[in-house]
Amino acid sequence: MIKDQSILQAIALTLAQAIILLAVSPAIVGLIKKVKARFQCRQGAGILQPYVDLKKLFRKQPVVSTTTSWIFTATPYIVFASTVTAGLLVPIFVSQMPLNFAGNIIAFVYLLALGTFFLILAGLDAGSPFGGMGSSREAIVASLTEPAMIMAIFAIALTAGSTNLSTIVHRTALLEGIVTDPSPHLMALAAVFIVALAETGRVPVDNPATHLELTMIHEAMVLEYSGRYLALLEWASAIKLLVFLTLIANVFAPWGIATSFTPMALSIGLAVYLVKVAGLALLIGTIECMFAKLRLFRITDLLGVAFILALLGLLFFYILRS
């Protein structure tokens, strides 16, 4: 009986986390757009507008070029599934999640890399010059962001003594075995934040609101998609943004997250989580209004800074332990 209850609890928590990712992610995108509109002295669309856009796209019939292969039609489903699966590895409102196996940091990074890989292939598969241009640029960005992200999270993993994201969040929330000096955490946090901007195609690395050929990265790869395929890619992009905000909010500042399975703790954990990701969305919207997009050849410098910060976080950890 106890084992059956544990299985049911694990299934319920996994489904709840998936529902939160699917339901909240479009609102985060809408909130960022609303903040940008207010800074530009415009009324702007409502926060719920992304839901309307997704509904409209799902109703439209996709148009597929005759030069494409199965990669083009399979990519939206692969990107969507891999992004949602990666999101299930990150604790959202409770620190101990069912999918908390050893080494899930590596699985998290490579699940996101799987979606990026197929998206690059799809951009090339369409035969469009814009798609090929965006794919080549995305390959450069991905090759620089993934090492920085792994190293930054490893800096936190060393302080918690585990590569399990749930264990890291749980011990950080309870302040168990954590290095008291905040320097490694702050450097790793800065590195992950830069990586999050790059991976989700936000300013100053990319601008999701433009279709100018000289600046497009992510938008160039999805330019040939329409209908339900475009809806899945847009939804996956919003989920990816929410997953990175969750990673920042709960790995580096997990206070308020539920460390037990009582209804009160779960309710407080969910409320605090929504407040934290909304605050990070406001910060991203503010950054996009205050800074201009970097020139393409300057993006590597920014991502190099992220890698150096992550490396310094690791070095500071060993210096403080010695």
C-alpha positions as CSV (number, residue, x, y, z in Angstrom):
1,M,0.0,0.0,0.0
2,I,2.8,2.4,0.9
3,K,4.6,1.6,-2.4
4,D,1.4,2.3,-4.4
5,Q,1.0,5.6,-2.6
6,S,4.6,6.6,-3.4
7,I,4.0,5.7,-7.1
8,L,0.8,7.7,-7.2
9,Q,2.5,10.6,-5.5
10,A,5.4,10.5,-8.0
11,I,3.0,10.5,-11.0
12,A,0.9,13.3,-9.5
13,L,4.0,15.5,-8.9
14,T,5.3,14.8,-12.4
15,L,2.0,15.7,-14.0
16,A,1.7,18.8,-11.9
17,Q,5.1,20.0,-12.9
18,A,4.4,19.3,-16.6
19,I,1.1,21.2,-16.4
20,I,2.8,24.2,-14.7
21,L,5.4,24.3,-17.5
22,L,2.9,24.1,-20.2
23,A,0.4,26.6,-18.7
24,V,2.7,29.2,-17.3
25,S,5.3,29.5,-20.0
26,P,3.2,31.5,-22.5
27,A,2.3,34.0,-19.7
28,I,6.0,34.6,-19.0
29,V,6.5,35.6,-22.7
30,G,3.5,37.8,-22.5
31,L,4.7,39.5,-19.3
32,I,8.1,40.3,-20.9
33,K,6.4,41.7,-24.0
34,K,4.1,43.8,-21.7
35,V,7.1,45.2,-19.8
36,K,8.8,46.1,-23.0
37,A,5.7,47.9,-24.3
38,R,5.3,49.9,-21.1
39,F,9.0,51.0,-21.3
40,Q,8.3,52.1,-24.9
41,C,5.2,54.1,-23.8
42,R,2.9,51.7,-25.6
43,Q,-0.2,49.9,-24.4
44,G,0.9,46.6,-25.8
45,A,-0.9,43.3,-26.0
46,G,-2.2,41.6,-22.9
47,I,-0.2,39.1,-21.0
48,L,-2.6,36.4,-22.2
49,Q,-2.0,37.2,-25.9
50,P,0.5,34.3,-26.4
51,Y,-2.2,31.8,-25.6
52,V,-4.4,33.4,-28.3
53,D,-1.5,33.2,-30.8
54,L,-0.9,29.6,-30.1
55,K,-4.6,28.7,-30.4
56,K,-4.6,30.5,-33.8
57,L,-1.5,28.7,-35.0
58,F,-2.8,25.3,-34.0
59,R,-5.9,25.9,-36.1
60,K,-4.0,26.7,-39.3
61,Q,-2.9,24.2,-41.8
62,P,1.0,24.0,-42.1
63,V,2.7,24.6,-45.4
64,V,5.7,22.3,-46.1
65,S,8.2,22.8,-48.9
66,T,8.6,19.9,-51.3
67,T,12.4,20.0,-50.8
68,T,12.2,19.0,-47.1
69,S,12.7,15.6,-45.6
70,W,11.3,13.9,-42.5
71,I,13.6,16.0,-40.4
72,F,11.6,19.1,-41.1
73,T,8.3,17.7,-39.9
74,A,9.7,15.7,-37.0
75,T,11.8,18.6,-35.5
76,P,8.9,20.5,-33.9
77,Y,7.8,17.3,-32.0
78,I,11.4,16.5,-31.0
79,V,12.1,20.0,-29.8
80,F,8.9,20.2,-27.8
81,A,9.3,16.8,-26.2
82,S,13.0,17.3,-25.3
83,T,12.3,20.7,-23.8
84,V,9.4,19.5,-21.7
85,T,11.4,16.5,-20.5
86,A,14.4,18.7,-19.6
87,G,11.9,20.9,-17.6
88,L,10.8,17.9,-15.6
89,L,14.3,17.4,-14.3
90,V,14.4,20.8,-12.7
91,P,12.5,21.2,-9.3
92,I,9.8,23.8,-9.6
93,F,7.7,24.0,-6.4
94,V,9.1,21.1,-4.4
95,S,12.8,20.2,-4.0
96,Q,12.5,16.4,-4.2
97,M,11.1,15.5,-7.6
98,P,10.4,12.0,-8.9
99,L,12.9,12.3,-11.8
100,N,15.8,13.0,-9.5
101,F,18.5,10.6,-10.6
102,A,22.3,11.0,-10.2
103,G,23.8,13.0,-13.0
104,N,20.6,14.6,-14.2
105,I,22.6,17.8,-14.8
106,I,24.2,16.1,-17.7
107,A,20.9,14.8,-18.9
108,F,19.4,18.3,-18.6
109,V,22.1,19.9,-20.8
110,Y,22.0,17.2,-23.5
111,L,18.2,17.1,-23.7
112,L,18.3,20.8,-24.5
113,A,21.2,20.2,-26.9
114,L,19.1,17.5,-28.7
115,G,16.4,20.0,-29.5
116,T,19.0,22.6,-30.7
117,F,20.7,20.0,-32.9
118,F,17.5,19.0,-34.7
119,L,16.5,22.7,-35.0
120,I,19.8,23.4,-36.7
121,L,19.2,20.4,-39.0
122,A,15.7,21.6,-39.8
123,G,17.0,25.1,-40.7
124,L,19.4,23.5,-43.2
125,D,16.8,21.0,-44.4
126,A,14.4,23.6,-45.8
127,G,17.0,24.8,-48.3
128,S,16.4,28.5,-47.4
129,P,19.5,30.8,-47.3
130,F,18.1,32.4,-44.1
131,G,17.7,28.9,-42.5
132,G,21.3,28.0,-43.3
133,M,22.5,31.3,-42.0
134,G,20.6,31.0,-38.7
135,S,21.7,27.4,-38.3
136,S,25.4,28.3,-38.6
137,R,25.0,31.1,-36.1
138,E,23.0,28.9,-33.7
139,A,25.8,26.2,-33.9
140,I,28.4,28.8,-32.8
141,V,26.2,30.0,-29.9
142,A,25.4,26.5,-28.7
143,S,29.0,25.4,-28.8
144,L,29.9,28.3,-26.4
145,T,26.9,28.2,-24.1
146,E,26.8,24.5,-23.2
147,P,30.3,24.3,-21.7
148,A,29.7,27.5,-19.7
149,M,26.3,26.1,-18.4
150,I,27.8,22.8,-17.4
151,M,30.7,24.4,-15.6
152,A,28.5,26.9,-13.8
153,I,26.1,24.2,-12.5
154,F,29.1,22.0,-11.5
155,A,30.3,24.9,-9.4
156,I,27.0,24.7,-7.4
157,A,27.1,20.9,-7.6
158,L,30.4,20.8,-5.8
159,T,29.1,22.9,-2.9
160,A,26.2,20.6,-2.5
161,G,28.2,17.4,-3.1
162,S,25.9,16.0,-5.8
163,T,25.1,16.3,-9.5
164,N,21.4,15.7,-8.8
165,L,19.4,18.9,-9.3
166,S,16.9,17.9,-6.6
167,T,19.7,17.2,-4.1
168,I,21.4,20.5,-4.9
169,V,18.1,22.5,-4.5
170,H,17.1,20.6,-1.3
171,R,20.5,21.1,0.4
172,T,20.8,24.7,-0.7
173,A,17.3,25.4,0.6
174,L,18.1,23.8,4.0
175,L,21.7,25.3,4.0
176,E,23.2,21.9,4.4
177,G,26.9,21.7,3.6
178,I,26.9,24.9,1.7
179,V,30.1,27.1,1.4
180,T,29.4,30.3,3.4
181,D,31.3,32.6,1.0
182,P,28.8,33.6,-1.8
183,S,31.5,34.3,-4.4
184,P,31.2,30.9,-6.3
185,H,27.4,31.1,-6.3
186,L,27.4,34.7,-7.6
187,M,29.9,34.0,-10.4
188,A,28.0,30.9,-11.4
189,L,24.7,32.8,-11.2
190,A,26.1,35.5,-13.6
191,A,27.3,32.8,-16.0
192,V,24.0,31.0,-16.0
193,F,22.0,34.2,-16.5
194,I,24.1,35.1,-19.6
195,V,23.7,31.5,-20.9
196,A,19.9,31.8,-20.4
197,L,19.8,34.9,-22.5
198,A,21.8,33.3,-25.3
199,E,19.9,29.9,-25.2
200,T,16.5,31.5,-25.3
201,G,17.4,34.1,-28.0
202,R,16.9,37.2,-25.9
203,V,18.6,40.6,-26.1
204,P,21.6,41.3,-26.3
205,V,22.4,38.0,-28.0
206,D,19.3,37.8,-30.3
207,N,16.0,39.7,-30.7
208,P,12.9,37.5,-31.0
209,A,10.9,40.5,-32.2
210,T,12.8,41.1,-35.4
211,H,13.1,39.4,-38.8
212,L,16.1,41.4,-40.1
213,E,18.4,39.1,-42.1
214,L,21.6,40.6,-40.6
215,T,20.5,39.9,-36.9
216,M,18.4,36.7,-37.0
217,I,19.5,33.6,-35.3
218,H,16.6,31.6,-33.8
219,E,14.0,33.2,-36.0
220,A,15.9,32.4,-39.1
221,M,15.7,28.7,-38.4
222,V,11.9,28.7,-37.8
223,L,11.1,31.1,-40.7
224,E,9.9,28.2,-42.9
225,Y,7.5,26.8,-40.3
226,S,3.8,27.5,-40.1
227,G,0.6,26.2,-38.6
228,R,0.9,23.6,-35.8
229,Y,4.6,23.2,-36.4
230,L,5.3,26.8,-35.7
231,A,2.9,26.6,-32.7
232,L,4.9,23.7,-31.2
233,L,8.2,25.6,-31.7
234,E,6.9,28.8,-30.2
235,W,5.5,26.9,-27.2
236,A,8.8,25.0,-26.8
237,S,10.7,28.3,-26.9
238,A,8.5,29.7,-24.1
239,I,8.9,26.5,-22.1
240,K,12.7,26.7,-22.5
241,L,12.7,30.3,-21.2
242,L,10.6,29.2,-18.2
243,V,13.0,26.3,-17.5
244,F,16.0,28.6,-17.5
245,L,14.2,31.0,-15.2
246,T,13.3,28.1,-12.9
247,L,16.9,26.9,-12.9
248,I,18.1,30.4,-11.8
249,A,15.3,30.8,-9.2
250,N,15.5,27.4,-7.6
251,V,19.2,26.4,-7.9
252,F,20.7,29.7,-6.8
253,A,17.8,31.0,-4.6
254,P,15.7,28.0,-3.6
255,W,14.2,29.7,-0.5
256,G,10.5,29.2,-0.2
257,I,10.5,26.0,-2.2
258,A,8.7,23.1,-0.5
259,T,11.0,20.6,1.2
260,S,8.1,18.4,2.3
261,F,5.0,17.1,0.7
262,T,2.4,18.7,3.0
263,P,-0.3,20.7,1.2
264,M,0.6,23.9,3.0
265,A,4.3,23.6,2.0
266,L,3.4,22.7,-1.6
267,S,1.0,25.7,-1.9
268,I,3.6,28.1,-0.5
269,G,6.3,26.7,-2.8
270,L,4.1,27.2,-5.9
271,A,3.2,30.7,-4.9
272,V,6.8,31.7,-4.2
273,Y,7.9,30.1,-7.4
274,L,5.4,32.1,-9.5
275,V,6.6,35.3,-7.8
276,K,10.3,34.5,-8.5
277,V,9.9,33.7,-12.2
278,A,7.6,36.7,-12.7
279,G,10.3,38.9,-11.1
280,L,13.0,37.4,-13.4
281,A,10.7,38.0,-16.4
282,L,10.4,41.6,-15.4
283,L,14.2,41.8,-15.1
284,I,14.6,40.3,-18.6
285,G,12.1,42.8,-20.1
286,T,13.9,45.7,-18.4
287,I,17.3,44.5,-19.8
288,E,15.9,44.2,-23.3
289,C,14.7,47.8,-23.1
290,M,18.0,49.2,-21.6
291,F,20.5,47.4,-23.8
292,A,20.9,47.1,-27.6
293,K,21.6,43.8,-29.4
294,L,25.2,43.0,-29.7
295,R,27.0,42.8,-33.1
296,L,27.2,39.2,-34.2
297,F,31.0,39.0,-33.7
298,R,30.7,40.4,-30.2
299,I,28.4,37.6,-29.0
300,T,31.4,35.3,-28.7
301,D,33.0,37.8,-26.3
302,L,29.9,37.8,-24.1
303,L,29.7,34.0,-24.0
304,G,33.4,33.9,-23.3
305,V,32.8,36.1,-20.2
306,A,30.1,33.6,-19.1
307,F,32.6,30.7,-19.4
308,I,35.3,32.6,-17.5
309,L,32.8,33.4,-14.7
310,A,31.8,29.8,-14.4
311,L,35.5,28.8,-14.3
312,L,36.3,31.3,-11.7
313,G,33.3,30.0,-9.6
314,L,35.0,26.5,-9.7
315,L,38.4,28.0,-8.8
316,F,37.0,30.0,-5.9
317,F,35.2,26.9,-4.5
318,Y,38.5,25.0,-4.3
319,I,40.3,28.1,-2.9
320,L,37.7,28.5,-0.1
321,R,37.9,24.7,0.7
322,S,41.7,24.7,1.0
